[in-house]
Amino acid sequence: MNINVIYYAQLREAVGSSKETISVENPDAATLYDMLKARYDFSLCRSQVRLAINDAFVDWNKPLHDGDSVVFIPPVTGG
């Protein structure tokens, strides 16, 4: 299945892009984040990141479906 992933702030910088489409086999959001964390060497653990799927904040163990849009939102800093 294909999942559309959107990154913000330091996650976007780590990936080098604000979005990408990932092909995965039936993961939940936590598994997807862990896979991407290993791939891109994210410094943030899941407890530091907010998760939204299809424009709604959800729990990390929510199953994903083909075509879902997943947004990982790191803590915001600045002034």
N, CA, C and O atoms as a GROMACS GRO file, in nm:
protein
  316
    1MET      N    1   0.084  -0.118   0.000
    1MET     CA    2   0.000   0.000   0.000
    1MET      C    3   0.088   0.124   0.000
    1MET      O    4   0.203   0.119   0.043
    2ASN      N    5   0.035   0.233  -0.047
    2ASN     CA    6   0.108   0.360  -0.053
    2ASN      C    7   0.054   0.456   0.053
    2ASN      O    8  -0.067   0.477   0.063
    3ILE      N    9   0.146   0.513   0.130
    3ILE     CA   10   0.112   0.608   0.235
    3ILE      C   11   0.180   0.741   0.201
    3ILE      O   12   0.300   0.743   0.172
    4ASN      N   13   0.105   0.850   0.206
    4ASN     CA   14   0.160   0.983   0.182
    4ASN      C   15   0.206   1.039   0.316
    4ASN      O   16   0.125   1.055   0.407
    5VAL      N   17   0.335   1.070   0.328
    5VAL     CA   18   0.392   1.117   0.453
    5VAL      C   19   0.433   1.264   0.436
    5VAL      O   20   0.498   1.301   0.338
    6ILE      N   21   0.394   1.346   0.534
    6ILE     CA   22   0.427   1.488   0.533
    6ILE      C   23   0.512   1.516   0.657
    6ILE      O   24   0.480   1.474   0.768
    7TYR      N   25   0.621   1.588   0.635
    7TYR     CA   26   0.715   1.620   0.742
    7TYR      C   27   0.721   1.770   0.766
    7TYR      O   28   0.707   1.850   0.673
    8TYR      N   29   0.742   1.809   0.892
    8TYR     CA   30   0.759   1.949   0.928
    8TYR      C   31   0.889   1.968   1.005
    8TYR      O   32   0.943   1.874   1.066
    9ALA      N   33   0.938   2.090   1.002
    9ALA     CA   34   1.051   2.138   1.083
    9ALA      C   35   1.171   2.045   1.073
    9ALA      O   36   1.216   2.014   0.963
   10GLN      N   37   1.224   2.000   1.188
   10GLN     CA   38   1.348   1.923   1.186
   10GLN      C   39   1.333   1.788   1.117
   10GLN      O   40   1.431   1.735   1.066
   11LEU      N   41   1.214   1.732   1.114
   11LEU     CA   42   1.195   1.607   1.040
   11LEU      C   43   1.209   1.633   0.890
   11LEU      O   44   1.268   1.552   0.819
   12ARG      N   45   1.154   1.743   0.844
   12ARG     CA   46   1.167   1.782   0.703
   12ARG      C   47   1.314   1.800   0.667
   12ARG      O   48   1.359   1.757   0.560
   13GLU      N   49   1.388   1.864   0.756
   13GLU     CA   50   1.531   1.884   0.732
   13GLU      C   51   1.606   1.751   0.726
   13GLU      O   52   1.695   1.735   0.643
   14ALA      N   53   1.572   1.656   0.812
   14ALA     CA   54   1.638   1.526   0.813
   14ALA      C   55   1.610   1.447   0.685
   14ALA      O   56   1.698   1.379   0.633
   15VAL      N   57   1.487   1.458   0.635
   15VAL     CA   58   1.447   1.385   0.514
   15VAL      C   59   1.498   1.456   0.389
   15VAL      O   60   1.531   1.392   0.290
   16GLY      N   61   1.502   1.589   0.395
   16GLY     CA   62   1.541   1.667   0.278
   16GLY      C   63   1.424   1.695   0.186
   16GLY      O   64   1.443   1.734   0.071
   17SER      N   65   1.303   1.675   0.237
   17SER     CA   66   1.181   1.698   0.160
   17SER      C   67   1.065   1.716   0.257
   17SER      O   68   1.070   1.668   0.370
   18SER      N   69   0.961   1.786   0.213
   18SER     CA   70   0.845   1.804   0.300
   18SER      C   71   0.743   1.692   0.288
   18SER      O   72   0.653   1.681   0.370
   19LYS      N   73   0.758   1.609   0.184
   19LYS     CA   74   0.663   1.498   0.170
   19LYS      C   75   0.721   1.390   0.080
   19LYS      O   76   0.811   1.414   0.000
   20GLU      N   77   0.667   1.271   0.097
   20GLU     CA   78   0.703   1.158   0.012
   20GLU      C   79   0.594   1.053   0.022
   20GLU      O   80   0.513   1.053   0.115
   21THR      N   81   0.592   0.964  -0.075
   21THR     CA   82   0.501   0.850  -0.072
   21THR      C   83   0.583   0.726  -0.042
   21THR      O   84   0.683   0.699  -0.108
   22ILE      N   85   0.541   0.650   0.059
   22ILE     CA   86   0.611   0.532   0.105
   22ILE      C   87   0.525   0.409   0.073
   22ILE      O   88   0.405   0.409   0.099
   23SER      N   89   0.587   0.306   0.018
   23SER     CA   90   0.518   0.178  -0.004
   23SER      C   91   0.550   0.087   0.114
   23SER      O   92   0.666   0.056   0.140
   24VAL      N   93   0.446   0.044   0.184
   24VAL     CA   94   0.462  -0.042   0.302
   24VAL      C   95   0.354  -0.149   0.302
   24VAL      O   96   0.253  -0.140   0.231
   25GLU      N   97   0.376  -0.251   0.383
   25GLU     CA   98   0.279  -0.360   0.395
   25GLU      C   99   0.209  -0.356   0.531
   25GLU      O  100   0.266  -0.401   0.630
   26ASN      N  101   0.091  -0.303   0.536
   26ASN     CA  102   0.002  -0.306   0.652
   26ASN      C  103   0.062  -0.263   0.785
   26ASN      O  104   0.044  -0.334   0.885
   27PRO      N  105   0.132  -0.151   0.792
   27PRO     CA  106   0.184  -0.110   0.922
   27PRO      C  107   0.083  -0.025   0.998
   27PRO      O  108  -0.017   0.020   0.942
   28ASP      N  109   0.110  -0.005   1.125
   28ASP     CA  110   0.040   0.100   1.197
   28ASP      C  111   0.131   0.222   1.196
   28ASP      O  112   0.244   0.216   1.148
   29ALA      N  113   0.082   0.332   1.249
   29ALA     CA  114   0.159   0.456   1.243
   29ALA      C  115   0.290   0.446   1.321
   29ALA      O  116   0.391   0.502   1.279
   30ALA      N  117   0.290   0.376   1.434
   30ALA     CA  118   0.412   0.362   1.514
   30ALA      C  119   0.519   0.287   1.436
   30ALA      O  120   0.636   0.327   1.437
   31THR      N  121   0.481   0.179   1.369
   31THR     CA  122   0.576   0.102   1.290
   31THR      C  123   0.632   0.186   1.176
   31THR      O  124   0.751   0.181   1.147
   32LEU      N  125   0.546   0.265   1.112
   32LEU     CA  126   0.591   0.352   1.003
   32LEU      C  127   0.692   0.454   1.056
   32LEU      O  128   0.796   0.474   0.995
   33TYR      N  129   0.662   0.518   1.169
   33TYR     CA  130   0.755   0.617   1.223
   33TYR      C  131   0.888   0.552   1.259
   33TYR      O  132   0.994   0.607   1.229
   34ASP      N  133   0.883   0.436   1.322
   34ASP     CA  134   1.007   0.368   1.360
   34ASP      C  135   1.091   0.333   1.238
   34ASP      O  136   1.214   0.344   1.241
   35MET      N  137   1.026   0.291   1.130
   35MET     CA  138   1.096   0.260   1.005
   35MET      C  139   1.162   0.386   0.948
   35MET      O  140   1.278   0.383   0.907
   36LEU      N  141   1.088   0.497   0.946
   36LEU     CA  142   1.143   0.622   0.894
   36LEU      C  143   1.250   0.680   0.986
   36LEU      O  144   1.346   0.740   0.938
   37LYS      N  145   1.234   0.662   1.116
   37LYS     CA  146   1.334   0.708   1.213
   37LYS      C  147   1.467   0.638   1.186
   37LYS      O  148   1.572   0.702   1.189
   38ALA      N  149   1.464   0.509   1.160
   38ALA     CA  150   1.586   0.435   1.130
   38ALA      C  151   1.643   0.477   0.994
   38ALA      O  152   1.765   0.491   0.980
   39ARG      N  153   1.557   0.497   0.897
   39ARG     CA  154   1.602   0.535   0.762
   39ARG      C  155   1.668   0.672   0.760
   39ARG      O  156   1.771   0.690   0.696
   40TYR      N  157   1.608   0.770   0.829
   40TYR     CA  158   1.655   0.908   0.822
   40TYR      C  159   1.728   0.955   0.948
   40TYR      O  160   1.768   1.070   0.958
   41ASP      N  161   1.744   0.866   1.043
   41ASP     CA  162   1.815   0.897   1.167
   41ASP      C  163   1.750   1.013   1.242
   41ASP      O  164   1.820   1.104   1.287
   42PHE      N  165   1.617   1.010   1.256
   42PHE     CA  166   1.547   1.111   1.333
   42PHE      C  167   1.597   1.108   1.478
   42PHE      O  168   1.619   1.001   1.534
   43SER      N  169   1.615   1.224   1.537
   43SER     CA  170   1.660   1.230   1.677
   43SER      C  171   1.543   1.226   1.775
   43SER      O  172   1.564   1.206   1.894
   44LEU      N  173   1.421   1.243   1.726
   44LEU     CA  174   1.303   1.247   1.813
   44LEU      C  175   1.238   1.110   1.827
   44LEU      O  176   1.219   1.038   1.729
   45CYS      N  177   1.205   1.074   1.951
   45CYS     CA  178   1.129   0.951   1.971
   45CYS      C  179   0.980   0.983   1.952
   45CYS      O  180   0.940   1.100   1.947
   46ARG      N  181   0.899   0.880   1.943
   46ARG     CA  182   0.756   0.900   1.916
   46ARG      C  183   0.687   0.988   2.018
   46ARG      O  184   0.597   1.064   1.984
   47SER      N  185   0.729   0.979   2.145
   47SER     CA  186   0.664   1.058   2.250
   47SER      C  187   0.683   1.209   2.231
   47SER      O  188   0.613   1.289   2.293
   48GLN      N  189   0.778   1.248   2.146
   48GLN     CA  190   0.806   1.389   2.120
   48GLN      C  191   0.735   1.441   1.995
   48GLN      O  192   0.745   1.559   1.962
   49VAL      N  193   0.665   1.354   1.925
   49VAL     CA  194   0.606   1.388   1.795
   49VAL      C  195   0.455   1.370   1.800
   49VAL      O  196   0.407   1.270   1.853
   50ARG      N  197   0.381   1.466   1.746
   50ARG     CA  198   0.235   1.452   1.731
   50ARG      C  199   0.208   1.383   1.599
   50ARG      O  200   0.285   1.395   1.504
   51LEU      N  201   0.099   1.311   1.593
   51LEU     CA  202   0.064   1.232   1.476
   51LEU      C  203  -0.077   1.268   1.430
   51LEU      O  204  -0.170   1.274   1.509
   52ALA      N  205  -0.090   1.293   1.300
   52ALA     CA  206  -0.222   1.313   1.240
   52ALA      C  207  -0.233   1.223   1.117
   52ALA      O  208  -0.140   1.210   1.038
   53ILE      N  209  -0.348   1.162   1.102
   53ILE     CA  210  -0.378   1.081   0.984
   53ILE      C  211  -0.505   1.137   0.923
   53ILE      O  212  -0.608   1.148   0.989
   54ASN      N  213  -0.495   1.171   0.796
   54ASN     CA  214  -0.610   1.226   0.723
   54ASN      C  215  -0.673   1.344   0.798
   54ASN      O  216  -0.795   1.351   0.815
   55ASP      N  217  -0.587   1.436   0.842
   55ASP     CA  218  -0.629   1.562   0.905
   55ASP      C  219  -0.689   1.548   1.044
   55ASP      O  220  -0.760   1.638   1.089
   56ALA      N  221  -0.664   1.437   1.113
   56ALA     CA  222  -0.713   1.420   1.250
   56ALA      C  223  -0.602   1.365   1.338
   56ALA      O  224  -0.532   1.272   1.299
   57PHE      N  225  -0.586   1.423   1.457
   57PHE     CA  226  -0.488   1.369   1.551
   57PHE      C  227  -0.537   1.233   1.598
   57PHE      O  228  -0.653   1.216   1.634
   58VAL      N  229  -0.446   1.136   1.599
   58VAL     CA  230  -0.483   0.998   1.633
   58VAL      C  231  -0.376   0.934   1.722
   58VAL      O  232  -0.269   0.991   1.743
   59ASP      N  233  -0.408   0.817   1.773
   59ASP     CA  234  -0.318   0.736   1.854
   59ASP      C  235  -0.214   0.667   1.765
   59ASP      O  236  -0.240   0.640   1.647
   60TRP      N  237  -0.098   0.639   1.821
   60TRP     CA  238   0.013   0.580   1.744
   60TRP      C  239  -0.016   0.440   1.693
   60TRP      O  240   0.045   0.398   1.595
   61ASN      N  241  -0.105   0.366   1.754
   61ASN     CA  242  -0.129   0.229   1.706
   61ASN      C  243  -0.243   0.221   1.605
   61ASN      O  244  -0.292   0.112   1.576
   62LYS      N  245  -0.284   0.334   1.551
   62LYS     CA  246  -0.389   0.335   1.448
   62LYS      C  247  -0.338   0.266   1.322
   62LYS      O  248  -0.231   0.300   1.272
   63PRO      N  249  -0.414   0.171   1.270
   63PRO     CA  250  -0.373   0.107   1.144
   63PRO      C  251  -0.380   0.204   1.027
   63PRO      O  252  -0.462   0.296   1.026
   64LEU      N  253  -0.295   0.184   0.931
   64LEU     CA  254  -0.293   0.267   0.811
   64LEU      C  255  -0.361   0.196   0.696
   64LEU      O  256  -0.365   0.073   0.691
   65HIS      N  257  -0.413   0.275   0.603
   65HIS     CA  258  -0.482   0.222   0.486
   65HIS      C  259  -0.424   0.287   0.360
   65HIS      O  260  -0.371   0.398   0.365
   66ASP      N  261  -0.434   0.216   0.251
   66ASP     CA  262  -0.381   0.267   0.125
   66ASP      C  263  -0.432   0.407   0.096
   66ASP      O  264  -0.553   0.434   0.103
   67GLY      N  265  -0.339   0.498   0.065
   67GLY     CA  266  -0.376   0.635   0.032
   67GLY      C  267  -0.385   0.730   0.149
   67GLY      O  268  -0.409   0.849   0.130
   68ASP      N  269  -0.367   0.679   0.273
   68ASP     CA  270  -0.372   0.768   0.389
   68ASP      C  271  -0.264   0.875   0.380
   68ASP      O  272  -0.158   0.854   0.323
   69SER      N  273  -0.295   0.992   0.438
   69SER     CA  274  -0.197   1.099   0.454
   69SER      C  275  -0.157   1.104   0.601
   69SER      O  276  -0.241   1.125   0.689
   70VAL      N  277  -0.028   1.086   0.627
   70VAL     CA  278   0.024   1.083   0.763
   70VAL      C  279   0.113   1.205   0.782
   70VAL      O  280   0.201   1.233   0.700
   71VAL      N  281   0.089   1.278   0.890
   71VAL     CA  282   0.169   1.396   0.920
   71VAL      C  283   0.238   1.374   1.053
   71VAL      O  284   0.173   1.343   1.153
   72PHE      N  285   0.370   1.391   1.055
   72PHE     CA  286   0.448   1.386   1.178
   72PHE      C  287   0.484   1.529   1.216
   72PHE      O  288   0.547   1.601   1.138
   73ILE      N  289   0.443   1.572   1.336
   73ILE     CA  290   0.461   1.710   1.378
   73ILE      C  291   0.553   1.714   1.501
   73ILE      O  292   0.514   1.677   1.611
   74PRO      N  293   0.676   1.760   1.479
   74PRO     CA  294   0.770   1.769   1.592
   74PRO      C  295   0.739   1.891   1.679
   74PRO      O  296   0.658   1.975   1.640
   75PRO      N  297   0.802   1.900   1.796
   75PRO     CA  298   0.781   2.019   1.878
   75PRO      C  299   0.825   2.144   1.804
   75PRO      O  300   0.920   2.141   1.727
   76VAL      N  301   0.754   2.252   1.827
   76VAL     CA  302   0.784   2.378   1.760
   76VAL      C  303   0.871   2.463   1.852
   76VAL      O  304   0.841   2.478   1.970
   77THR      N  305   0.978   2.518   1.796
   77THR     CA  306   1.064   2.608   1.871
   77THR      C  307   1.077   2.740   1.797
   77THR      O  308   1.039   2.751   1.680
   78GLY      N  309   1.128   2.836   1.863
   78GLY     CA  310   1.149   2.965   1.796
   78GLY      C  311   1.079   3.076   1.871
   78GLY      O  312   1.023   3.056   1.979
   79GLY      N  313   1.083   3.192   1.812
   79GLY     CA  314   1.022   3.304   1.883
   79GLY      C  315   0.972   3.409   1.790
   79GLY      O  316   0.918   3.510   1.835
   0.00000   0.00000   0.00000
